[in-house]
Amino acid sequence: MPLRHTPRLLAAILIAALLTAAWSSGLETIELDGYRATFDPDQTFTVTEGDLDCTPFGGPATVRVTETLGRLGEADYLIYQPADWNGELVVWAHGIVEPFFPAGAFWFAVPTDLAADATKPPDHRTFLAPRAAILCHGFAMAASAFERHGIAIAEGMRDTHLLNAIAARHLGAQPEATYLAGSSLGGLVAIGLAERFPHRYVGALVDRGAASSRFLGDSMFHVRVLLDVFLPGLLDAPPFTEHTMTPPELGAFMAELQARVQADPVALQRMASVRLPGSALLDPAGVGVPLLPVDPHAADPTAAFVSLVGSLAQQLGPYLLTIDDMRELGRGGFSFDNRHVVYTGFGWTAEDEADLNARVARFDPDPWALRYVTFHYEPSGELRIPLVSLRGTHDPLISAANERAYARTVERAGANEMLSSWLIERYGHVTTPQEVATALLALVDWVETGVRPTWPTSP
């Protein structure tokens, strides 16, 4: 046989061997809307039962819940079913998880403690807090750990969507209706699935979600390039050349950051007075939002300054924990483009702004990285199902400008009637389980009655 045919022959043999192994082991190929993964129906599922405290949500004192841990493709998943299941399912997408946790697995101990206080969940609160809000109102819940951690929007969309194809095996019946929900990075996952597959879901809930993958990254990147202007030398490598820090390294850096800004508080305050680029266009008053928000309810200047330190830390932390991950997704490049950005500040003179812009490092977007974040995921705004979005007004990690950015995208798509936003007057990247429950029930009522919900505050 000619040598040139050898690679093709070897590839054919390998594919045949893999198919034979999959057939002989009883593996199934789960497919849904172009997504696929292998599934072993004979795997050992971890099934536990426990009582969930539902008193904080106005329901029964306790709800008996069955928890099932399984694996689909390269990701673990959890499915919860309350004893008095209402026949409907919420598919939940979690927030960002640091890449140093084992890939494809949950970052907390499973089985989880169903008896834990739902109002004071532990560090894995981005999963357990919404769990209580969902199950205490009779819904079943399904969630994937995602095949990879870090900026896992593509994997999150696939692994979350495929849960639709196996949920009924554990619930004993096909759900009568399926809702989408997600927090933080998972909120963008929920937006992507809602826009792409409206025939699979009846409604979507977005909790502190990003407006787009690029918008989320650009906020961190602006902070990173401005850091070298206001606090030079804090990071000894140029922007986007750093490598991911380990948790101990990040802890040491944050201690150094704290000491630096305490020694030079004016530098941080000056940095915080810069506007988030483009935010003036997203502000009904045309003023814009600060790059680093301060807690509007801070009792004194010291507390206000502490909130600024927290804002800077919340932007730099995810950047420093995922920089290698972002570099890998972009094949070595980044989508950030500030070539023509004019940085402005609150109370700045024209001379001050000219000096600032002369000192900011400028970056061209990498074409591959730009294509990647556009596809994973730049929302179209073409909503065909109701979507409720909630967040705090002074979120230092995912700015409230994200809410207005997505609202404008939806408006351009002519789908205003399908979006309802709830802005809660608060500092921090946080909502409460009770607020998530309120938003979920409002979404359900909207789906069932056709009446768009109203909120105590509006964007």
N, C-alpha and C positions, 0 to 999 in steps of 0.2 A: 504493500500500500504506500502511495507517495507520502512523504513526510508532512506535506502541507495539510493532509487530511487528519493527521493524528490529533491535534487539539479538538477538532469537531467530534471525533470518535470518543475521546476521553470525556468531553462534556456530555455527550449523549449517554454514555455509560453511567456517569455520575447522576444525571437527572433520573435515569431509569432506576438506579439504586435507591435514590431518595424517595421516589414514588412507591417503590416496592416496600421500603421500610415503613412509610406512612400507612400504606394499605394493611401491612401485616400487623402493625401495632394498633390498629383500630382508630387512628387519628382521623378527624373530620376537618374539612376545609370550610371555615365559616366565611361567607361572603355577603356583603351588603353594600349596595350603592358604590361599587368600585373598590371598597376596602375588603381586605381578606386577612385571615389569620388561621393557624391550626388550633384545633381544640381536641383534647383527649376526654371523651365522655366517661372513661373508666378511671380517671385520676382520683386520687383520694382528696375529697373535699373536707375541709374543717368546718363542722357545723356546731354552733353553740347557741344556747338560749339564755336570755337574761331579762331583767325588768329595767325599763328605762323610766327615770323620773320625769314626769310630764307636768308636774304642778306649775312650773314657771310659765307654761304656755296655755293655761286655762283649760286643760283637758283633764282626763282622769289622772288620779294620783300616780299610777304606774301603768305602763303598757308592756306586755310581754312581746319580745322581739326575737326572731330567729336570725342569726348572722351566719352567712356562708362565705368561706374563703375558697376561691378557685383560681385557675390560671387559664388565660386565653392568649395564644400566641406567646409573646415574650413578656407579658405583664400579668401580675396578680390582679384580682378584682374582689370586691366585697359586694354582697347583695344582702339587704336587710328586708325582712317582711314582718310587719306587726301582726299580732294575732287577729285583730279586727281590721284586716286590710280592706281598704275602700275600692280595690280593683284598679287603682291608678299607680303609675310609676314615675319617679323623678330620677333622671340620669344626671349625676353630679360630676363636674370636672373640678379638680382641686387646684390650688394655687402652686406657685413655683416651689420646687424642692431642690435643695443644694445638691450639686452633682456628686459630692463625696459619699452620699448614701448608696447602698447597693442598687444597681439599675434594675428596673422591672418589679421592684418590691415596695411595699408600703414602708414608710420611714418611721413607723411606730409599731409597738407590739400588737400583734393580732393573735388571738381574739382580743377585742377591745373591751374595756370595762363599761358595760351598759348602765351600771348603777352610778357612774360618776356624775357629779353635779354638772348639769348641762349648761349652767350659767357661768361656770368657772372651769372651762376645759383646759387641759394641759397644753404643752407646746404644739401638739398636732391639732390645734384648735381649728385650722382652716378646713379640717375634715369633720371633726366631731361636733362642732357648734352647729353647722347646718344639718347634720344628721339628726340631732334631737328635734330641731324645728320641723323637719320633714316627717319623721316617724310618729311624732306625737299627734299629728293630724291625720293619721291613717294611711299615708302614702307608703308604698315600698320605695326603696332607694337602691341604686346600683352605681358603683364608682370603680374606676380603674386606677391602678398605681402609675400607669403609663410605662411604656417600654424603656424610656430613658427619663432622667431628671434634667434639671436646668431649663433652658428655653425650649420646652417640649410642646410647642403648639401643634406641629404636624402630627406628632405621635399622640398627643392628647385628643385631637379630633378623631383620629382613626380608632384608638382604643376605647374611647368613650362611646362612639357611634356603634361599634360592633357589639356592645353590651345589649343592644336591642335584640340581637339575634339569639341570645342565649338566656335572657332573663326569665322567660316563661318556663324553662326547664327547672328552675329553682322555685319559682313562685307557684307552679302548679297550674297556671292558666295564663293566657295571653293578656297583657294589660289592656284595659278598656281605653286608656289614654296615657300618653307619655309626655312628660314635661322635661325640658332641658333646664339645667341650672349650673352655675359655676362661679367661683370666687377668684378675684385677682387675675392672674394669668388664665385660670380656668374660665373667667368671664369672657375672655376673647375666644376661647375654645367654644363656649356656648353660642356666642354671636356667629362664629363661622358655621357651626352646624345648623343653627336656625336659618341662616341665609341660604345655605346650600341644599338642605333637605327638609323643607317645610312640610312635606308630605308625611314625615315620620313623627312630627311633634305637634302638639296643640298650642304650646306656649313656651316662653323662655324667661328665666330669671337670671339677671347678671348682677353680681355682688362685687362692687369695687373693681369692675373690669376695665381693661385697657381698650382704647378706641381702635388701636391697630398695633401690630407688632412693631412697625417702624416708629410710631408715636411713642410707644413705651420705651424703646431703645434710645431714641433721640433725647428724651428727658434726662436719662442718666448720662448720655454722652456730652450734653451741654454742661452739666455739672462738672464732668471730668475735665473738659478743656478749660473751663473757667477756674478750676481749682489751681491750675498752674499759674494763673494770673494773680489771684488773691492770696494764695497760700503756697508759694513756690517752694519746691523741694520736699513737700510732704510725701509725695510719691516720687521715687528717684528715677523712674523710667518714663519716657514720653508716653502720651496717651495711646492706647491700643497696642502697646508693645509689652505690657505687663503680662504676668501669668497668674492663673487662679491661686488665691491664697488658701491655705489650710485654715480650719477654725482657730488654732492657736495663733497663727500669723495674723489673722484678721483681728483677733482680740488685742494683740500687741499694737497693731496699727491704730485701732480705735482709741487705745489709751494714749498713744502719741498724738492723735488728732485732738483729743480732749485737752491735753496739755498745751498744744499749740494755740488753739482758739482761746483758751483761758488767758494765755500770755498776750494775745493780740486780738481782743474781741472786736475791734473796729474792722478788721479785715473780713471777719465772718459777716458782720452786719452789712458791710458794703457789698459783699457777694450776694447776700440775701435780698438786697434791694434791686438786683437785676431782674428784669422781666423774663419769664419763660418765653423764648422766641415764638412768635406767631399767636400768642395767647390774647393779644389785644383784638385780633380778628374774631376770637371766640367768646369775647366778653360783651354782653349786651350794652354795657356802659362804655365800651371801647377803651377801657383802662388796661386790661390784662391782669395776669396773676404773677406773683413773685416766683422766682426760680426755687426758692426755699421758703415755704410758708411758715409763719409764726402762729402759735396758738392764740386765737383771738380772745380766749377766755383766761389767759395767763393772769394770775393775780398781781404780779409785780414784774419789774424789768428783769429780775433774775430768772423767774420762771419763763418769761418770754425768750430769754437768751438760751435757756436749756432746750426749749422747743426747737430753736434754730439749729442747735447742735444735733438734735435728734433728726431733723429734716436732712441735714447733710449726711449723717451716718446712714439713714435709710436709702439714700440715693447711691452712696458709694459702696455700701455693703453688698447688694446684689451684683453690682458691676464687678467687684473684686472677687466674688465667689463664682462668677459665671463667664469671665472674660475668655478663657480657653474654649468653653462651650460655644460662645457666640462666634469665636474665630473659626472653630471647626465647622459650624453650620454655614458660615460664609466662605468656606474654602480658603481661609486665610485673610479674607477681607471683611469690611464692615459697610453697612448701608448708609452710615452717617455722612451728611453733606451740609457743611456750614460755609461753603465758599462765598455765598452771597448773603449770609445772615448778618443783619445789622443788630448788634446787641444794644439794648436800651435799658435805662434804669429809672426807678421812681425817684424823683427829685434830683436827677443828674442834669448837669449842664451839657450843652452841645460839645464843649471842649472835653469834658470828662468822657463822654461816650466815644468821641473820636479817638481818644487815647486808649480806651478799653479795646476798641475794635482793632486798633493797630497792634495790640499785644496778644490777641487771641490767635492760637494756632488754627490753621485752616486745613480741611480735609475733603478730598474728593470721594464720592461713593464708589464702592467696588461694584461693577455690573452684576456679577453673580450673586453677591450678597443682597443687592437691591432686588433682584428677581426672586430670591428665596423669601425674603420677608414680605414681599408683595403677595406671593402665593400662600404664605403661612404666617400671618393672614392679614390682608388689607381688606376691611369690610366694604361691601358694595352698597350697604344701606337698603338693599332690596328685601325688606321684611314682608313676609306673607302670613306670619303668625304674630300674636301679641307678644311684646317683649317689655318686661319691667326691669328697670335698672336703678340700683340704689348705691349711694356712696356718701362720704363725708365731704363737707365743703372745703376743708383745709387738709386734704390728704397729701402728705409729703412724699409718698412713693408713687402713686398714680393720681396725678392732679385732676381736680374737677374739670379742668379744661378738656380732658378726655370725653367727659359727658357731652359737652357742647360740640366737640369735634364729631362725635358719632351722630348727634342730633342733626348736624348740618349734612352729614352724608346721607342720612335717612331722608331728610327734606329734599335733597337733590334727586333722590330716587323716587320721590313722590309717595312715600310710605309713612308720612307723619302720624297717621291714625293708628299705626301699629307700635308706637313707642311711647312709653310713659316713664318719666324719670323722677326719682325721689332724691333730692339733695337734703342731707341732714346736717344741721349746723354743728360741726364737730371738727376737732383736730385729730389727725391720726389715720392710719390705714386700717380702719376697724369699723365693723358694724356689730350689733348685738344679735344673739340668736332670736330674741323676740322681734327685732326689726326684720330679720330674714323671714320669720314665720308670718309677720304681717304682710310683707311684700308677696310671699308665696300665695297666701290666701286671697290677696287682692288680684293676683294674676289669675287664679282659678276662677274667681267670680267674674273677671273680665271675659275669660274664655267661655264661661257658661251663660252669661247674660248679654255679652256684647257691649257692656258699659265700661268705658275706659276709666281707670281709677284716678282719684285725685289724692293729693298728699298735703301734709301740714306745710311744707315748703316746696318750692319749685325752682328749677334752674333758670 
